[in-house]
Amino acid sequence: MKKLYKLTAKELSKLLKEKKIKAVDIVNSIFERINEVEDKIGSFVYLDKENALEQAKKVDEKIEKGIELKPLEGIPVAIKDNMVSNGEPTTASSKILSNYKGIYDATVVKLIKDEGMILIGKTNMDEFAMGSTTKTSFIKESKNPWDLERVPGGSSGGSATAVAAQEVILTLGSDTGGSIRQPAAFCGVVGLKPTYGRVSRYGLIAFGSSLDQIGPFGKTVEDVAMFMNVIAKHDEMDTTSLNIETPDYTKNLNEDIKGLKIGIPKEYFIDGMDNEVKKAIENAIEEYKKMGAEIVEISLLHTEYAPSTYYIIAPAEASSNLARFDGIRYGYRTENYKDIKDLYIKTRSEGFGDEVKRRIMIGTYVLSAGYYDAYYKQAQKVRRLIKNDFDKAFKNVDVILTPATPNTAFKLTDKKSPVEMYLEDVFTISANLAGIPGIVIPTGKNKNGLPIGMQLLGKHFDETTLLKVANNFEKRAYRIELPDNI
């Protein structure tokens, strides 16, 4: 038998139910793997082996008593460090929250616990989810398991590397402009951003409230579909959570896609895109043709305006959301100050990193009197045009296929300007502005052995079709083998 950490959630669940392994065995295998590679990778900011083993023992007791397990009961999971969990550090990888412990469970954390999944810890991230590299974390720098000299992507870099380095079976990330999908592409794992409103954001430390969405990472599409069955629930604590029927995301995974229409937007094949990335996407399109899908060229006219629109709206919302971190109620507080104004200024100056400060300043500027109409209001109008582009396209196609990123993972030492970094999310941002779901799956590797990701975008609340289309590719065309020797 393979080492347990190398198996999928589906495989481990089957072995548990057949009493061929114990949940404690899985947890021990996971922590042995963490001890082996974590110092090189830097996936985690918090781990709790003792509690994980206690959870595992309870699962094993249920098995011994003949009590039927839930589909993901006993499966180890980790969550991004911006999801609150009761009694545990929740820092958003920022100095300003470095001493904060949660006083309640986020809804997704509660659902994980209700499922009987084993929560092992929290993963590293760009500070307050602002970044595309995980280098803006105050705590540590995460590295790509495929090449330790390269970035894992961000902001959910730790969640992606934890799965790619096989340190845990499943993880949760959050996606504001590509923060699940971009690191999934760089690290060769499956990452899903659900429709806005599909998964509760209650207990998620907000960056951009109209853009943020929690979603899963996994080794396979099927694992991600199983995890969606756990977390995609209506939540009265979140006013943006829609009360609609949640399907069984695993039910139609293996249906063929003959006759299904896949749209290819010409605007996504831009100048400067890596030739190997372009070739991998073209190969994927050919594979879908072989499966009987119909390929349709479409146009998403306002794609080029997505980055500038996003980088007005997201910082504006961040400026508002991060105003609460002032050193008064919780979190870091400067030691030396003269008065309340000095306390605010010093606490925020010392507590926030450069990227967070940059976005707060941009957001405050575009919301200020005299500039609101010129920037923020105009950006919201363009956002509507971007959404309209997708609505029009989905009248003619079932899903849209694009590259996930213009390039494969770049080096940690590459000097990129803030604008260059913002453009790394050029293919993922539009989905957040429109609120539609998107999934990234591996579609090959380049000559340096780095993963290449393909993105599939779907209609609002139609994750079922996205998962089916992705699963067909994974099963019939390409399944990446995650790195073992790191």
C-alpha positions as CSV (number, residue, x, y, z in Angstrom):
1,M,0.0,0.0,0.0
2,K,1.1,3.6,-0.7
3,K,2.1,5.8,2.2
4,L,-1.2,7.1,3.5
5,Y,-0.4,10.8,3.0
6,K,-0.1,10.0,-0.7
7,L,-3.7,8.8,-1.1
8,T,-6.8,10.9,-2.0
9,A,-9.6,11.6,0.3
10,K,-11.8,9.2,-1.6
11,E,-9.3,6.4,-1.2
12,L,-8.7,7.0,2.5
13,S,-12.4,7.2,3.2
14,K,-12.9,3.8,1.5
15,L,-10.1,2.2,3.5
16,L,-11.4,3.6,6.8
17,K,-14.9,2.2,6.1
18,E,-13.4,-1.2,5.2
19,K,-11.5,-1.1,8.5
20,K,-8.2,-1.6,6.7
21,I,-6.7,1.5,8.3
22,K,-7.4,3.8,11.3
23,A,-7.9,7.5,11.4
24,V,-5.0,7.7,13.9
25,D,-2.8,6.0,11.2
26,I,-3.7,8.7,8.7
27,V,-2.9,11.6,11.1
28,N,0.4,10.0,12.1
29,S,1.3,9.6,8.4
30,I,0.4,13.2,7.7
31,F,2.5,14.6,10.6
32,E,5.5,12.3,9.6
33,R,5.3,14.0,6.2
34,I,5.0,17.4,7.7
35,N,8.1,16.7,9.9
36,E,9.9,15.6,6.7
37,V,9.2,18.6,4.4
38,E,7.6,21.5,6.3
39,D,11.0,23.2,7.1
40,K,11.6,23.4,3.3
41,I,8.1,24.4,2.2
42,G,6.6,26.6,5.0
43,S,2.9,25.7,4.4
44,F,1.7,26.1,8.0
45,V,1.6,28.9,10.6
46,Y,-0.2,26.8,13.2
47,L,-0.4,23.0,13.9
48,D,-2.1,21.0,16.6
49,K,-1.1,17.4,16.4
50,E,-2.4,16.5,19.9
51,N,-5.9,17.7,19.1
52,A,-5.8,16.1,15.7
53,L,-5.0,12.7,17.3
54,E,-7.8,13.2,19.8
55,Q,-10.2,13.8,16.9
56,A,-8.9,10.7,15.1
57,K,-9.3,8.5,18.1
58,K,-13.0,9.5,18.3
59,V,-13.4,8.5,14.6
60,D,-11.8,5.1,15.3
61,E,-14.1,4.5,18.2
62,K,-17.1,5.1,15.9
63,I,-15.7,2.6,13.4
64,E,-15.2,0.0,16.2
65,K,-18.8,0.5,17.3
66,G,-20.0,-0.1,13.8
67,I,-21.3,3.5,13.4
68,E,-21.4,4.5,9.7
69,L,-19.0,7.3,8.9
70,K,-19.8,10.4,6.9
71,P,-18.0,10.7,3.5
72,L,-15.1,12.8,4.7
73,E,-15.1,11.8,8.4
74,G,-11.6,11.1,9.6
75,I,-9.9,13.0,6.7
76,P,-7.3,15.5,7.7
77,V,-7.9,19.1,6.6
78,A,-6.2,22.5,7.1
79,I,-7.7,26.0,6.7
80,K,-6.3,29.3,5.6
81,D,-5.2,31.6,8.4
82,N,-8.0,34.1,7.8
83,M,-10.8,31.7,9.0
84,V,-11.6,32.1,12.6
85,S,-11.6,29.0,14.8
86,N,-12.4,29.0,18.5
87,G,-9.4,29.1,20.8
88,E,-6.9,29.0,18.1
89,P,-4.6,31.6,16.6
90,T,-6.2,33.5,13.6
91,T,-3.8,36.1,12.4
92,A,-4.4,36.6,8.6
93,S,-0.5,36.2,8.6
94,S,-0.3,39.8,9.9
95,K,1.6,41.4,12.8
96,I,-1.5,43.4,13.7
97,L,-3.3,40.1,14.6
98,S,-0.3,38.2,15.9
99,N,-1.7,37.8,19.4
100,Y,-5.3,37.1,18.4
101,K,-7.2,33.9,19.1
102,G,-10.6,33.2,17.8
103,I,-13.6,33.3,20.1
104,Y,-16.0,31.4,17.8
105,D,-15.9,29.0,14.8
106,A,-16.4,30.3,11.3
107,T,-19.3,28.5,9.6
108,V,-16.9,26.5,7.4
109,V,-15.0,25.4,10.4
110,K,-18.2,24.3,12.2
111,L,-19.2,22.4,9.0
112,I,-15.8,20.7,8.9
113,K,-16.2,19.6,12.6
114,D,-19.8,18.5,12.1
115,E,-18.5,16.2,9.2
116,G,-15.9,14.7,11.6
117,M,-13.0,15.9,9.5
118,I,-9.8,16.3,11.4
119,L,-8.6,19.8,11.5
120,I,-4.8,19.8,11.8
121,G,-3.9,23.5,11.6
122,K,-3.8,26.7,9.6
123,T,-1.9,27.6,6.5
124,N,0.3,30.5,5.6
125,M,-1.0,33.3,3.3
126,D,-0.3,36.7,2.0
127,E,-1.1,39.3,4.7
128,F,-4.8,39.8,4.8
129,A,-5.0,37.9,1.5
130,M,-3.2,40.7,-0.4
131,G,-0.7,39.3,-2.8
132,S,0.1,36.7,-5.4
133,T,3.2,35.1,-3.9
134,T,2.6,34.4,-0.1
135,K,5.7,36.6,0.3
136,T,3.8,39.4,2.1
137,S,3.1,37.1,5.0
138,F,4.4,38.5,8.3
139,I,5.1,35.0,9.6
140,K,7.1,33.2,7.0
141,E,7.7,32.7,3.3
142,S,6.2,29.6,1.6
143,K,8.0,27.8,-1.3
144,N,6.7,25.9,-4.3
145,P,7.1,22.1,-3.8
146,W,8.0,21.6,-7.4
147,D,11.0,24.0,-7.2
148,L,11.9,25.5,-3.8
149,E,13.3,28.6,-5.5
150,R,9.9,29.6,-6.9
151,V,6.8,31.1,-5.5
152,P,3.7,29.0,-4.7
153,G,1.4,31.8,-5.8
154,G,-1.0,33.5,-3.4
155,S,-2.7,34.6,-1.4
156,S,-3.7,31.0,-0.5
157,G,-0.2,29.8,-1.1
158,G,0.1,27.8,2.1
159,S,-3.1,26.0,1.4
160,A,-1.9,25.0,-2.1
161,T,1.6,23.9,-1.0
162,A,0.2,21.8,1.9
163,V,-1.8,19.7,-0.7
164,A,0.9,19.8,-3.3
165,A,3.6,18.7,-0.9
166,Q,1.2,16.1,0.5
167,E,1.3,17.4,4.0
168,V,-2.5,17.2,4.3
169,I,-5.3,15.8,2.2
170,L,-7.6,18.8,1.8
171,T,-7.4,22.5,2.5
172,L,-9.6,25.6,2.4
173,G,-8.5,28.9,0.8
174,S,-10.2,32.1,0.0
175,D,-10.4,33.8,-3.4
176,T,-10.8,37.5,-3.9
177,G,-9.2,37.9,-7.4
178,G,-7.7,34.5,-8.0
179,S,-6.2,33.6,-4.7
180,I,-7.3,29.9,-4.9
181,R,-6.9,29.4,-8.6
182,Q,-3.5,31.0,-9.2
183,P,-1.7,29.0,-6.5
184,A,-3.5,25.9,-7.6
185,A,-2.1,26.4,-11.1
186,F,1.4,27.1,-9.8
187,C,1.4,24.1,-7.5
188,G,-0.3,21.5,-9.7
189,V,-3.4,20.9,-7.5
190,V,-7.1,21.4,-8.0
191,G,-8.6,24.6,-6.7
192,L,-12.2,25.7,-6.9
193,K,-13.7,29.2,-6.4
194,P,-17.4,28.7,-5.9
195,T,-20.1,31.1,-7.0
196,Y,-20.3,34.2,-4.7
197,G,-22.9,33.3,-2.0
198,R,-22.5,29.5,-2.4
199,V,-20.2,29.1,0.7
200,S,-20.7,31.1,3.8
201,R,-18.1,33.8,4.6
202,Y,-19.1,34.1,8.2
203,G,-15.9,34.0,10.2
204,L,-13.7,34.9,7.2
205,I,-11.6,37.9,7.9
206,A,-12.7,40.2,5.1
207,F,-10.5,41.7,2.4
208,G,-13.1,42.6,-0.3
209,S,-16.5,41.7,0.9
210,S,-18.2,41.7,-2.5
211,L,-15.4,39.6,-4.0
212,D,-14.2,37.2,-1.3
213,Q,-15.2,33.5,-1.5
214,I,-14.0,30.5,0.4
215,G,-13.2,27.4,-1.6
216,P,-11.4,24.0,-1.5
217,F,-8.1,22.6,-2.7
218,G,-7.6,18.9,-3.3
219,K,-5.5,16.4,-5.2
220,T,-8.3,15.4,-7.5
221,V,-11.5,16.9,-8.8
222,E,-13.5,14.2,-7.0
223,D,-11.9,15.2,-3.6
224,V,-12.9,18.8,-4.2
225,A,-16.4,17.8,-5.1
226,M,-16.7,15.7,-1.9
227,F,-15.5,18.7,0.1
228,M,-18.0,21.0,-1.6
229,N,-20.7,18.7,-0.3
230,V,-19.6,19.6,3.2
231,I,-19.1,23.4,3.0
232,A,-21.8,24.5,0.4
233,K,-24.6,25.1,2.8
234,H,-26.9,28.1,3.4
235,D,-26.0,30.2,6.4
236,E,-28.3,32.6,8.2
237,M,-25.3,34.3,9.7
238,D,-24.1,35.4,6.3
239,T,-26.5,37.8,4.5
240,T,-24.8,37.1,1.2
241,S,-25.3,33.3,1.5
242,L,-28.1,32.3,-0.8
243,N,-30.8,29.9,0.3
244,I,-30.9,27.6,-2.7
245,E,-30.8,23.9,-3.1
246,T,-27.3,22.4,-2.9
247,P,-26.8,19.4,-5.3
248,D,-24.6,16.4,-4.6
249,Y,-21.5,17.5,-6.4
250,T,-20.2,14.0,-6.8
251,K,-23.3,12.6,-8.5
252,N,-22.6,13.6,-12.1
253,L,-18.8,13.7,-12.2
254,N,-18.4,10.7,-14.5
255,E,-21.1,11.7,-17.1
256,D,-19.6,12.2,-20.5
257,I,-19.6,15.7,-22.0
258,K,-20.5,14.8,-25.6
259,G,-22.3,17.8,-27.1
260,L,-21.4,20.1,-24.3
261,K,-20.3,23.6,-25.6
262,I,-17.0,25.0,-24.4
263,G,-16.3,28.7,-25.0
264,I,-12.8,29.9,-25.8
265,P,-12.5,33.7,-25.3
266,K,-10.0,35.3,-27.7
267,E,-9.2,38.0,-25.2
268,Y,-7.5,35.5,-22.9
269,F,-4.8,34.6,-25.4
270,I,-2.7,37.8,-24.8
271,D,0.6,39.0,-26.1
272,G,3.4,38.0,-23.7
273,M,1.7,34.8,-22.5
274,D,4.2,31.9,-22.1
275,N,4.4,29.7,-25.2
276,E,4.3,26.5,-23.2
277,V,1.3,27.7,-21.3
278,K,-0.5,28.5,-24.6
279,K,0.5,25.1,-26.1
280,A,-0.8,23.2,-23.0
281,I,-4.2,25.0,-23.3
282,E,-4.4,24.3,-27.0
283,N,-3.7,20.6,-26.3
284,A,-6.5,20.6,-23.7
285,I,-8.9,22.0,-26.2
286,E,-8.0,19.2,-28.6
287,E,-8.6,16.7,-25.8
288,Y,-12.0,18.1,-25.2
289,K,-12.8,17.8,-28.9
290,K,-11.9,14.1,-28.7
291,M,-14.4,13.7,-25.8
292,G,-17.1,15.1,-28.1
293,A,-17.4,18.6,-26.7
294,E,-18.1,21.4,-29.1
295,I,-15.6,24.2,-29.1
296,V,-17.0,27.7,-29.7
297,E,-15.0,30.9,-30.0
298,I,-16.5,33.7,-27.9
299,S,-15.7,37.3,-27.0
300,L,-15.5,38.8,-23.5
301,L,-15.1,42.4,-24.7
302,H,-14.3,44.1,-21.4
303,T,-11.6,41.6,-20.1
304,E,-8.8,44.1,-20.6
305,Y,-10.5,46.4,-18.0
306,A,-10.8,43.8,-15.3
307,P,-7.5,44.4,-13.5
308,S,-7.9,48.1,-13.3
309,T,-11.5,47.7,-12.2
310,Y,-10.6,45.1,-9.6
311,Y,-7.7,47.3,-8.2
312,I,-10.1,50.1,-7.5
313,I,-13.0,48.1,-6.0
314,A,-10.9,45.6,-3.9
315,P,-8.7,48.3,-2.2
316,A,-11.8,50.4,-1.6
317,E,-13.4,47.5,0.3
318,A,-10.1,46.7,2.0
319,S,-9.8,50.3,3.2
320,S,-13.2,50.0,4.8
321,N,-12.8,46.5,6.2
322,L,-9.4,47.1,7.7
323,A,-10.4,50.2,9.5
324,R,-11.4,48.0,12.5
325,F,-7.8,47.1,13.2
326,D,-6.8,50.0,15.4
327,G,-5.1,48.6,18.5
328,I,-8.1,49.3,20.7
329,R,-10.3,46.2,20.8
330,Y,-8.0,43.4,19.8
331,G,-4.7,42.6,18.1
332,Y,-1.4,44.3,18.2
333,R,-1.1,47.7,20.0
334,T,2.0,50.0,19.8
335,E,3.8,50.4,23.2
336,N,4.6,54.1,23.1
337,Y,2.1,56.7,22.1
338,K,1.1,60.2,23.2
339,D,-2.6,60.3,22.6
340,I,-5.4,58.4,20.8
341,K,-4.5,59.7,17.3
342,D,-0.8,58.7,17.9
343,L,-2.0,55.3,19.0
344,Y,-3.9,54.7,15.8
345,I,-1.2,55.9,13.6
346,K,1.7,54.0,15.2
347,T,-0.3,50.8,15.7
348,R,-1.4,50.7,12.0
349,S,2.0,51.8,10.7
350,E,3.8,49.1,12.8
351,G,1.1,46.4,12.4
352,F,0.5,46.4,8.7
353,G,2.9,45.4,6.0
354,D,3.8,47.4,2.9
355,E,1.3,45.8,0.5
356,V,-1.6,46.2,2.9
357,K,-0.7,49.8,3.5
358,R,-0.5,50.4,-0.3
359,R,-4.0,49.0,-0.8
360,I,-5.5,50.9,2.1
361,M,-4.1,54.1,0.7
362,I,-5.4,53.4,-2.8
363,G,-8.8,52.4,-1.4
364,T,-9.0,55.5,0.8
365,Y,-8.1,57.7,-2.1
366,V,-10.7,56.3,-4.5
367,L,-13.4,56.6,-1.9
368,S,-12.5,60.2,-0.9
369,A,-14.7,63.2,-1.7
370,G,-14.0,64.4,-5.3
371,Y,-12.6,61.0,-6.5
372,Y,-15.5,58.6,-5.6
373,D,-17.4,59.4,-8.8
374,A,-14.3,59.4,-11.0
375,Y,-12.9,56.1,-9.8
376,Y,-15.1,53.9,-7.6
377,K,-18.4,54.7,-9.3
378,Q,-16.9,54.2,-12.7
379,A,-15.3,50.9,-11.7
380,Q,-18.7,49.6,-10.5
381,K,-20.2,50.5,-13.9
382,V,-17.4,48.6,-15.7
383,R,-17.9,45.6,-13.3
384,R,-21.5,45.4,-14.6
385,L,-20.2,45.4,-18.2
386,I,-17.9,42.5,-17.3
387,K,-20.7,40.6,-15.8
388,N,-22.9,41.3,-18.8
389,D,-20.2,39.8,-21.0
390,F,-20.3,36.5,-19.2
391,D,-24.2,36.5,-19.1
392,K,-24.2,36.9,-22.9
393,A,-21.5,34.3,-23.4
394,F,-23.3,31.7,-21.3
395,K,-26.4,31.9,-23.5
396,N,-24.4,30.1,-26.1
397,V,-21.9,27.9,-24.1
398,D,-22.0,25.7,-21.0
399,V,-18.5,26.5,-19.7
400,I,-15.6,28.8,-20.7
401,L,-12.0,27.5,-20.9
402,T,-9.0,29.8,-20.4
403,P,-5.4,29.7,-19.2
404,A,-5.2,30.0,-15.4
405,T,-2.1,32.2,-15.4
406,P,0.0,33.8,-18.2
407,N,3.1,32.1,-16.9
408,T,4.2,29.2,-14.7
409,A,5.6,29.9,-11.2
410,F,8.3,32.6,-11.2
411,K,11.3,32.8,-8.9
412,L,11.1,34.1,-5.3
413,T,14.0,36.5,-6.2
414,D,12.3,38.0,-9.3
415,K,11.9,41.7,-8.8
416,K,8.4,42.6,-10.0
417,S,6.7,46.0,-9.5
418,P,3.3,46.1,-7.7
419,V,1.6,46.6,-11.1
420,E,3.4,43.6,-12.6
421,M,2.3,41.6,-9.6
422,Y,-1.3,42.7,-10.0
423,L,-1.3,41.6,-13.6
424,E,-0.4,38.0,-12.5
425,D,-4.2,37.7,-11.8
426,V,-5.3,38.9,-15.2
427,F,-7.1,35.6,-16.1
428,T,-8.8,35.1,-12.7
429,I,-10.0,38.5,-11.6
430,S,-13.1,38.7,-13.9
431,A,-14.7,35.7,-12.3
432,N,-14.7,37.5,-8.9
433,L,-16.1,40.7,-10.4
434,A,-18.9,38.7,-12.1
435,G,-19.4,36.4,-9.1
436,I,-19.2,33.2,-11.2
437,P,-17.5,29.9,-10.2
438,G,-14.1,28.9,-11.5
439,I,-12.0,25.8,-11.2
440,V,-8.3,25.3,-12.0
441,I,-6.8,21.9,-12.8
442,P,-3.4,20.8,-13.9
443,T,-3.1,20.4,-17.7
444,G,0.6,19.6,-18.1
445,K,4.1,20.6,-17.2
446,N,6.7,22.9,-18.9
447,K,10.2,21.9,-19.9
448,N,11.4,22.8,-16.3
449,G,8.8,20.4,-14.8
450,L,6.6,23.2,-13.5
451,P,2.8,22.6,-13.5
452,I,0.6,24.5,-16.0
453,G,-3.0,25.2,-15.0
454,M,-6.2,25.4,-17.0
455,Q,-9.2,27.4,-15.8
456,L,-12.8,26.5,-16.4
457,L,-15.5,29.2,-15.7
458,G,-19.2,28.4,-15.2
459,K,-22.6,29.8,-14.9
460,H,-23.8,31.1,-11.5
461,F,-24.3,28.2,-9.1
462,D,-23.4,25.6,-11.8
463,E,-20.4,24.1,-10.1
464,T,-21.8,20.7,-11.0
465,T,-21.0,21.2,-14.7
466,L,-17.6,22.7,-14.0
467,L,-16.7,19.7,-11.8
468,K,-17.9,17.3,-14.4
469,V,-16.0,19.0,-17.3
470,A,-12.8,19.1,-15.1
471,N,-13.2,15.5,-14.0
472,N,-13.5,14.3,-17.6
473,F,-10.2,15.9,-18.4
474,E,-8.5,14.6,-15.3
475,K,-9.7,11.0,-15.9
476,R,-9.3,10.8,-19.7
477,A,-6.5,13.2,-20.5
478,Y,-4.2,14.2,-17.7
479,R,-3.6,13.6,-14.0
480,I,-0.5,15.1,-12.5
481,E,1.7,13.1,-10.0
482,L,2.5,15.3,-7.0
483,P,6.1,15.6,-6.0
484,D,7.3,13.1,-3.3
485,N,11.0,13.9,-3.0
486,I,11.3,17.5,-1.9
